[in-house]
C-alpha cells in the first residue's frame, strides 16, 4: 500500500522567446510542483525505525525475544529453500498425488538436513573442505568394486584404497566407526576379495 505524502501544484510561468528578427514574445505556460504534506509526513515520522512482528503463537508459547530471534533467522530459512531448489534439486517433481508430493519434499528436506549437518561438522573441526558438495564428491571416490570373472562362481570384491583425506573426512564427520572390520566384513560377503587390511593401514582404523 502506497502512502501519498506529496501534493501537486501548478504554477503559472511566463516564457519569453526572441524570434530571428529580434521580436520578443511571451508564452504563458504552467509548471508542476510537488509539495510535501507536513501533516502526512508528521504522521509517518512516528513510525521511523519501527516495524511490527506478528505471530499466531500465544504469548505463553513464545516470548518477545524468541519471536524477534526467529524473525532474524529468516534469511537462513530462505537460504535453505534456495539450496533445496538448486543443490538438492526439489524440482522437477514427476509425482501428482498429494502424499507422494509430500514424500518427495520430505526426502529433499532430509537431504538438506544432511548437508547442513555435514557442513556444521566440517566447520567445527576447521576442515579444509567446508561445503557439503565438496565432501560428498570426495567420498564418492570410495566404492566397493565387484569383478565377475568368466568361469568363476563367485564375484571378487574389494574396497577402494582409502586416502588420508578420506579418513580425515570420516573422522571429522564422526563416522570413522563405519571403517571397523566388524561392520565392513558383512558387506564383503564373498570370501574372494582383496583383503581390507591390505588397502589401509589397520592401525589407523577403529577395531
ChimeraX commands (.cxc) that place a marker at each C-alpha (Angstrom):
marker #1 position 0.00,0.00,0.00 radius 0.5
marker #1 position 1.47,3.36,-1.07 radius 0.5
marker #1 position 1.19,6.36,1.21 radius 0.5
marker #1 position 1.00,9.71,-0.63 radius 0.5
marker #1 position 2.92,12.36,1.26 radius 0.5
marker #1 position 3.15,14.95,-1.53 radius 0.5
marker #1 position 0.53,17.15,-3.10 radius 0.5
marker #1 position 0.83,18.64,-6.58 radius 0.5
marker #1 position 0.59,22.32,-7.51 radius 0.5
marker #1 position 0.52,24.11,-10.85 radius 0.5
marker #1 position 2.38,27.42,-11.04 radius 0.5
marker #1 position 1.87,29.84,-13.90 radius 0.5
marker #1 position 5.09,30.81,-15.66 radius 0.5
marker #1 position 5.83,33.26,-18.48 radius 0.5
marker #1 position 8.40,32.11,-21.01 radius 0.5
marker #1 position 10.00,34.83,-23.13 radius 0.5
marker #1 position 11.34,33.99,-26.57 radius 0.5
marker #1 position 13.16,36.04,-29.20 radius 0.5
marker #1 position 12.49,35.38,-32.86 radius 0.5
marker #1 position 15.10,35.57,-35.62 radius 0.5
marker #1 position 14.03,39.10,-36.49 radius 0.5
marker #1 position 14.53,40.24,-32.89 radius 0.5
marker #1 position 10.88,40.28,-31.91 radius 0.5
marker #1 position 10.21,39.33,-28.29 radius 0.5
marker #1 position 7.26,37.12,-27.46 radius 0.5
marker #1 position 5.85,35.92,-24.17 radius 0.5
marker #1 position 4.37,32.43,-23.85 radius 0.5
marker #1 position 2.06,31.70,-20.95 radius 0.5
marker #1 position 2.61,28.19,-19.55 radius 0.5
marker #1 position 2.46,26.17,-16.33 radius 0.5
marker #1 position 4.94,24.31,-14.22 radius 0.5
marker #1 position 4.02,21.40,-11.96 radius 0.5
marker #1 position 5.47,21.36,-8.46 radius 0.5
marker #1 position 5.25,18.83,-5.64 radius 0.5
marker #1 position 4.81,19.99,-2.09 radius 0.5
marker #1 position 5.33,17.66,0.87 radius 0.5
marker #1 position 2.33,17.30,3.11 radius 0.5
marker #1 position 3.63,18.25,6.53 radius 0.5
marker #1 position 0.69,16.59,8.19 radius 0.5
marker #1 position 1.18,13.28,6.42 radius 0.5
marker #1 position 4.94,13.33,6.90 radius 0.5
marker #1 position 4.49,14.04,10.57 radius 0.5
marker #1 position 2.20,11.02,10.91 radius 0.5
marker #1 position 4.74,8.76,9.15 radius 0.5
marker #1 position 7.68,10.02,11.21 radius 0.5
marker #1 position 6.13,8.45,14.28 radius 0.5
marker #1 position 6.99,5.05,12.80 radius 0.5
marker #1 position 10.56,5.85,11.73 radius 0.5
marker #1 position 12.83,2.92,12.67 radius 0.5
marker #1 position 9.94,0.77,13.88 radius 0.5
marker #1 position 8.31,-2.32,12.45 radius 0.5
marker #1 position 5.85,-4.84,13.79 radius 0.5
marker #1 position 6.34,-8.61,14.09 radius 0.5
marker #1 position 3.26,-10.77,14.49 radius 0.5
marker #1 position 2.89,-14.47,15.22 radius 0.5
marker #1 position -0.01,-16.85,15.55 radius 0.5
marker #1 position 1.53,-18.41,18.66 radius 0.5
marker #1 position 0.02,-17.44,22.03 radius 0.5
marker #1 position 2.10,-15.39,24.47 radius 0.5
marker #1 position 2.58,-18.35,26.79 radius 0.5
marker #1 position 4.19,-20.34,23.96 radius 0.5
marker #1 position 6.74,-17.80,22.71 radius 0.5
marker #1 position 8.38,-14.78,24.29 radius 0.5
marker #1 position 9.06,-11.43,22.61 radius 0.5
marker #1 position 12.77,-12.26,22.43 radius 0.5
marker #1 position 12.11,-15.66,20.81 radius 0.5
marker #1 position 9.82,-14.11,18.20 radius 0.5
marker #1 position 12.41,-11.48,17.29 radius 0.5
marker #1 position 15.18,-14.08,17.18 radius 0.5
marker #1 position 13.12,-16.30,14.87 radius 0.5
marker #1 position 12.48,-13.36,12.55 radius 0.5
marker #1 position 16.16,-12.50,12.38 radius 0.5
marker #1 position 16.91,-16.06,11.32 radius 0.5
marker #1 position 14.55,-15.86,8.35 radius 0.5
marker #1 position 17.50,-15.43,5.98 radius 0.5
marker #1 position 18.67,-18.91,6.95 radius 0.5
marker #1 position 15.25,-20.31,6.07 radius 0.5
marker #1 position 15.29,-18.52,2.72 radius 0.5
marker #1 position 18.81,-19.85,2.05 radius 0.5
marker #1 position 17.57,-23.33,2.93 radius 0.5
marker #1 position 14.80,-23.14,0.35 radius 0.5
marker #1 position 17.26,-21.89,-2.26 radius 0.5
marker #1 position 19.55,-24.84,-1.50 radius 0.5
marker #1 position 16.69,-27.32,-1.66 radius 0.5
marker #1 position 15.62,-25.90,-5.04 radius 0.5
marker #1 position 19.15,-25.80,-6.50 radius 0.5
marker #1 position 21.66,-28.20,-4.89 radius 0.5
marker #1 position 19.15,-30.77,-3.63 radius 0.5
marker #1 position 17.01,-30.27,-6.76 radius 0.5
marker #1 position 13.48,-30.38,-5.37 radius 0.5
marker #1 position 12.42,-29.78,-8.98 radius 0.5
marker #1 position 11.33,-31.29,-11.27 radius 0.5
marker #1 position 8.68,-33.35,-9.48 radius 0.5
marker #1 position 7.20,-36.17,-11.51 radius 0.5
marker #1 position 4.52,-37.09,-8.99 radius 0.5
marker #1 position 0.98,-35.80,-8.75 radius 0.5
marker #1 position -0.70,-37.35,-5.73 radius 0.5
marker #1 position -0.56,-35.25,-2.57 radius 0.5
marker #1 position 1.01,-37.94,-0.41 radius 0.5
marker #1 position 3.73,-38.58,-2.98 radius 0.5
marker #1 position 4.48,-34.88,-3.36 radius 0.5
marker #1 position 4.78,-34.60,0.43 radius 0.5
marker #1 position 7.04,-37.64,0.44 radius 0.5
marker #1 position 9.27,-36.15,-2.24 radius 0.5
marker #1 position 9.56,-32.83,-0.42 radius 0.5
marker #1 position 10.23,-34.64,2.87 radius 0.5
marker #1 position 13.14,-36.51,1.28 radius 0.5
marker #1 position 14.51,-33.21,-0.07 radius 0.5
marker #1 position 14.26,-31.56,3.37 radius 0.5
marker #1 position 16.04,-34.55,4.95 radius 0.5
marker #1 position 18.74,-34.26,2.28 radius 0.5
marker #1 position 19.16,-30.59,3.17 radius 0.5
marker #1 position 19.37,-31.54,6.85 radius 0.5
marker #1 position 22.15,-33.99,5.99 radius 0.5
marker #1 position 24.00,-31.30,4.03 radius 0.5
marker #1 position 23.65,-28.84,6.90 radius 0.5
marker #1 position 24.96,-31.44,9.37 radius 0.5
marker #1 position 27.96,-32.20,7.16 radius 0.5
marker #1 position 28.88,-28.52,6.87 radius 0.5
marker #1 position 28.38,-28.00,10.61 radius 0.5
marker #1 position 30.73,-30.87,11.46 radius 0.5
marker #1 position 33.36,-29.76,8.94 radius 0.5
marker #1 position 33.34,-26.18,10.24 radius 0.5
marker #1 position 33.51,-27.39,13.83 radius 0.5
marker #1 position 36.71,-29.30,13.01 radius 0.5
marker #1 position 38.13,-26.48,10.83 radius 0.5
marker #1 position 38.31,-28.90,7.94 radius 0.5
marker #1 position 39.83,-27.95,4.61 radius 0.5
marker #1 position 36.53,-28.86,2.97 radius 0.5
marker #1 position 33.65,-26.67,4.12 radius 0.5
marker #1 position 30.90,-27.30,1.55 radius 0.5
marker #1 position 28.84,-30.46,1.72 radius 0.5
marker #1 position 29.08,-30.87,-2.05 radius 0.5
marker #1 position 32.89,-30.99,-1.84 radius 0.5
marker #1 position 32.76,-33.54,0.98 radius 0.5
marker #1 position 30.32,-35.79,-0.89 radius 0.5
marker #1 position 32.37,-35.51,-4.07 radius 0.5
marker #1 position 35.50,-36.62,-2.21 radius 0.5
marker #1 position 33.73,-39.53,-0.53 radius 0.5
marker #1 position 32.13,-40.60,-3.82 radius 0.5
marker #1 position 35.57,-41.94,-4.74 radius 0.5
marker #1 position 35.15,-44.61,-2.05 radius 0.5
marker #1 position 33.44,-47.61,-3.59 radius 0.5
marker #1 position 33.06,-51.37,-3.25 radius 0.5
marker #1 position 34.19,-52.80,-6.58 radius 0.5
marker #1 position 32.92,-56.14,-7.84 radius 0.5
marker #1 position 34.56,-58.18,-10.56 radius 0.5
marker #1 position 32.86,-61.12,-12.25 radius 0.5
marker #1 position 35.43,-63.43,-13.83 radius 0.5
marker #1 position 34.25,-65.87,-16.50 radius 0.5
marker #1 position 34.23,-69.42,-15.13 radius 0.5
marker #1 position 34.15,-68.27,-11.51 radius 0.5
marker #1 position 31.02,-68.85,-9.44 radius 0.5
marker #1 position 31.77,-66.05,-7.02 radius 0.5
marker #1 position 32.44,-62.39,-7.63 radius 0.5
marker #1 position 35.63,-60.81,-6.40 radius 0.5
marker #1 position 35.02,-57.73,-4.30 radius 0.5
marker #1 position 37.37,-55.17,-2.88 radius 0.5
marker #1 position 37.24,-51.71,-1.33 radius 0.5
marker #1 position 38.69,-48.60,-2.86 radius 0.5
marker #1 position 42.04,-47.63,-1.45 radius 0.5
marker #1 position 41.23,-45.03,1.18 radius 0.5
marker #1 position 43.42,-41.95,1.33 radius 0.5
marker #1 position 44.32,-40.00,4.42 radius 0.5
marker #1 position 41.92,-37.31,3.21 radius 0.5
marker #1 position 39.06,-39.82,3.20 radius 0.5
marker #1 position 39.96,-40.98,6.68 radius 0.5
marker #1 position 40.14,-37.41,7.97 radius 0.5
marker #1 position 36.76,-36.54,6.45 radius 0.5
marker #1 position 35.11,-39.54,8.11 radius 0.5
marker #1 position 36.78,-38.66,11.39 radius 0.5
marker #1 position 35.58,-35.03,11.20 radius 0.5
marker #1 position 32.06,-36.27,10.49 radius 0.5
marker #1 position 32.24,-38.63,13.44 radius 0.5
marker #1 position 31.78,-41.60,11.10 radius 0.5
marker #1 position 35.17,-43.28,11.43 radius 0.5
marker #1 position 33.49,-46.19,13.25 radius 0.5
marker #1 position 31.98,-47.38,9.97 radius 0.5
marker #1 position 35.50,-48.42,8.92 radius 0.5
marker #1 position 35.55,-51.05,11.63 radius 0.5
marker #1 position 36.18,-54.52,10.26 radius 0.5
marker #1 position 33.17,-55.67,12.28 radius 0.5
marker #1 position 30.96,-53.59,10.01 radius 0.5
marker #1 position 32.93,-53.99,6.80 radius 0.5
marker #1 position 33.20,-57.79,6.66 radius 0.5
marker #1 position 29.42,-58.45,6.38 radius 0.5
marker #1 position 29.34,-56.14,3.35 radius 0.5
marker #1 position 32.03,-58.18,1.63 radius 0.5
marker #1 position 30.04,-61.41,1.73 radius 0.5
marker #1 position 32.24,-63.11,-0.83 radius 0.5
marker #1 position 35.26,-64.97,0.53 radius 0.5
marker #1 position 37.23,-63.96,-2.54 radius 0.5
marker #1 position 38.16,-60.31,-2.12 radius 0.5
marker #1 position 41.31,-58.34,-1.75 radius 0.5
marker #1 position 41.93,-58.15,1.99 radius 0.5
marker #1 position 40.74,-54.90,3.51 radius 0.5
marker #1 position 43.80,-54.74,5.70 radius 0.5
marker #1 position 45.99,-54.55,2.62 radius 0.5
marker #1 position 44.24,-51.39,1.41 radius 0.5
marker #1 position 44.52,-49.27,4.55 radius 0.5
marker #1 position 46.91,-49.17,7.44 radius 0.5
marker #1 position 44.98,-51.20,10.08 radius 0.5
marker #1 position 46.45,-49.12,12.89 radius 0.5
marker #1 position 44.61,-46.08,11.55 radius 0.5
marker #1 position 41.22,-47.75,11.84 radius 0.5
marker #1 position 39.00,-48.50,14.83 radius 0.5
marker #1 position 38.97,-52.17,15.84 radius 0.5
marker link #1:1,2 radius 0.2
marker link #1:2,3 radius 0.2
marker link #1:3,4 radius 0.2
marker link #1:4,5 radius 0.2
marker link #1:5,6 radius 0.2
marker link #1:6,7 radius 0.2
marker link #1:7,8 radius 0.2
marker link #1:8,9 radius 0.2
marker link #1:9,10 radius 0.2
marker link #1:10,11 radius 0.2
marker link #1:11,12 radius 0.2
marker link #1:12,13 radius 0.2
marker link #1:13,14 radius 0.2
marker link #1:14,15 radius 0.2
marker link #1:15,16 radius 0.2
marker link #1:16,17 radius 0.2
marker link #1:17,18 radius 0.2
marker link #1:18,19 radius 0.2
marker link #1:19,20 radius 0.2
marker link #1:20,21 radius 0.2
marker link #1:21,22 radius 0.2
marker link #1:22,23 radius 0.2
marker link #1:23,24 radius 0.2
marker link #1:24,25 radius 0.2
marker link #1:25,26 radius 0.2
marker link #1:26,27 radius 0.2
marker link #1:27,28 radius 0.2
marker link #1:28,29 radius 0.2
marker link #1:29,30 radius 0.2
marker link #1:30,31 radius 0.2
marker link #1:31,32 radius 0.2
marker link #1:32,33 radius 0.2
marker link #1:33,34 radius 0.2
marker link #1:34,35 radius 0.2
marker link #1:35,36 radius 0.2
marker link #1:36,37 radius 0.2
marker link #1:37,38 radius 0.2
marker link #1:38,39 radius 0.2
marker link #1:39,40 radius 0.2
marker link #1:40,41 radius 0.2
marker link #1:41,42 radius 0.2
marker link #1:42,43 radius 0.2
marker link #1:43,44 radius 0.2
marker link #1:44,45 radius 0.2
marker link #1:45,46 radius 0.2
marker link #1:46,47 radius 0.2
marker link #1:47,48 radius 0.2
marker link #1:48,49 radius 0.2
marker link #1:49,50 radius 0.2
marker link #1:50,51 radius 0.2
marker link #1:51,52 radius 0.2
marker link #1:52,53 radius 0.2
marker link #1:53,54 radius 0.2
marker link #1:54,55 radius 0.2
marker link #1:55,56 radius 0.2
marker link #1:56,57 radius 0.2
marker link #1:57,58 radius 0.2
marker link #1:58,59 radius 0.2
marker link #1:59,60 radius 0.2
marker link #1:60,61 radius 0.2
marker link #1:61,62 radius 0.2
marker link #1:62,63 radius 0.2
marker link #1:63,64 radius 0.2
marker link #1:64,65 radius 0.2
marker link #1:65,66 radius 0.2
marker link #1:66,67 radius 0.2
marker link #1:67,68 radius 0.2
marker link #1:68,69 radius 0.2
marker link #1:69,70 radius 0.2
marker link #1:70,71 radius 0.2
marker link #1:71,72 radius 0.2
marker link #1:72,73 radius 0.2
marker link #1:73,74 radius 0.2
marker link #1:74,75 radius 0.2
marker link #1:75,76 radius 0.2
marker link #1:76,77 radius 0.2
marker link #1:77,78 radius 0.2
marker link #1:78,79 radius 0.2
marker link #1:79,80 radius 0.2
marker link #1:80,81 radius 0.2
marker link #1:81,82 radius 0.2
marker link #1:82,83 radius 0.2
marker link #1:83,84 radius 0.2
marker link #1:84,85 radius 0.2
marker link #1:85,86 radius 0.2
marker link #1:86,87 radius 0.2
marker link #1:87,88 radius 0.2
marker link #1:88,89 radius 0.2
marker link #1:89,90 radius 0.2
marker link #1:90,91 radius 0.2
marker link #1:91,92 radius 0.2
marker link #1:92,93 radius 0.2
marker link #1:93,94 radius 0.2
marker link #1:94,95 radius 0.2
marker link #1:95,96 radius 0.2
marker link #1:96,97 radius 0.2
marker link #1:97,98 radius 0.2
marker link #1:98,99 radius 0.2
marker link #1:99,100 radius 0.2
marker link #1:100,101 radius 0.2
marker link #1:101,102 radius 0.2
marker link #1:102,103 radius 0.2
marker link #1:103,104 radius 0.2
marker link #1:104,105 radius 0.2
marker link #1:105,106 radius 0.2
marker link #1:106,107 radius 0.2
marker link #1:107,108 radius 0.2
marker link #1:108,109 radius 0.2
marker link #1:109,110 radius 0.2
marker link #1:110,111 radius 0.2
marker link #1:111,112 radius 0.2
marker link #1:112,113 radius 0.2
marker link #1:113,114 radius 0.2
marker link #1:114,115 radius 0.2
marker link #1:115,116 radius 0.2
marker link #1:116,117 radius 0.2
marker link #1:117,118 radius 0.2
marker link #1:118,119 radius 0.2
marker link #1:119,120 radius 0.2
marker link #1:120,121 radius 0.2
marker link #1:121,122 radius 0.2
marker link #1:122,123 radius 0.2
marker link #1:123,124 radius 0.2
marker link #1:124,125 radius 0.2
marker link #1:125,126 radius 0.2
marker link #1:126,127 radius 0.2
marker link #1:127,128 radius 0.2
marker link #1:128,129 radius 0.2
marker link #1:129,130 radius 0.2
marker link #1:130,131 radius 0.2
marker link #1:131,132 radius 0.2
marker link #1:132,133 radius 0.2
marker link #1:133,134 radius 0.2
marker link #1:134,135 radius 0.2
marker link #1:135,136 radius 0.2
marker link #1:136,137 radius 0.2
marker link #1:137,138 radius 0.2
marker link #1:138,139 radius 0.2
marker link #1:139,140 radius 0.2
marker link #1:140,141 radius 0.2
marker link #1:141,142 radius 0.2
marker link #1:142,143 radius 0.2
marker link #1:143,144 radius 0.2
marker link #1:144,145 radius 0.2
marker link #1:145,146 radius 0.2
marker link #1:146,147 radius 0.2
marker link #1:147,148 radius 0.2
marker link #1:148,149 radius 0.2
marker link #1:149,150 radius 0.2
marker link #1:150,151 radius 0.2
marker link #1:151,152 radius 0.2
marker link #1:152,153 radius 0.2
marker link #1:153,154 radius 0.2
marker link #1:154,155 radius 0.2
marker link #1:155,156 radius 0.2
marker link #1:156,157 radius 0.2
marker link #1:157,158 radius 0.2
marker link #1:158,159 radius 0.2
marker link #1:159,160 radius 0.2
marker link #1:160,161 radius 0.2
marker link #1:161,162 radius 0.2
marker link #1:162,163 radius 0.2
marker link #1:163,164 radius 0.2
marker link #1:164,165 radius 0.2
marker link #1:165,166 radius 0.2
marker link #1:166,167 radius 0.2
marker link #1:167,168 radius 0.2
marker link #1:168,169 radius 0.2
marker link #1:169,170 radius 0.2
marker link #1:170,171 radius 0.2
marker link #1:171,172 radius 0.2
marker link #1:172,173 radius 0.2
marker link #1:173,174 radius 0.2
marker link #1:174,175 radius 0.2
marker link #1:175,176 radius 0.2
marker link #1:176,177 radius 0.2
marker link #1:177,178 radius 0.2
marker link #1:178,179 radius 0.2
marker link #1:179,180 radius 0.2
marker link #1:180,181 radius 0.2
marker link #1:181,182 radius 0.2
marker link #1:182,183 radius 0.2
marker link #1:183,184 radius 0.2
marker link #1:184,185 radius 0.2
marker link #1:185,186 radius 0.2
marker link #1:186,187 radius 0.2
marker link #1:187,188 radius 0.2
marker link #1:188,189 radius 0.2
marker link #1:189,190 radius 0.2
marker link #1:190,191 radius 0.2
marker link #1:191,192 radius 0.2
marker link #1:192,193 radius 0.2
marker link #1:193,194 radius 0.2
marker link #1:194,195 radius 0.2
marker link #1:195,196 radius 0.2
marker link #1:196,197 radius 0.2
marker link #1:197,198 radius 0.2
marker link #1:198,199 radius 0.2
marker link #1:199,200 radius 0.2
marker link #1:200,201 radius 0.2
marker link #1:201,202 radius 0.2
marker link #1:202,203 radius 0.2
marker link #1:203,204 radius 0.2
marker link #1:204,205 radius 0.2
marker link #1:205,206 radius 0.2
marker link #1:206,207 radius 0.2
view
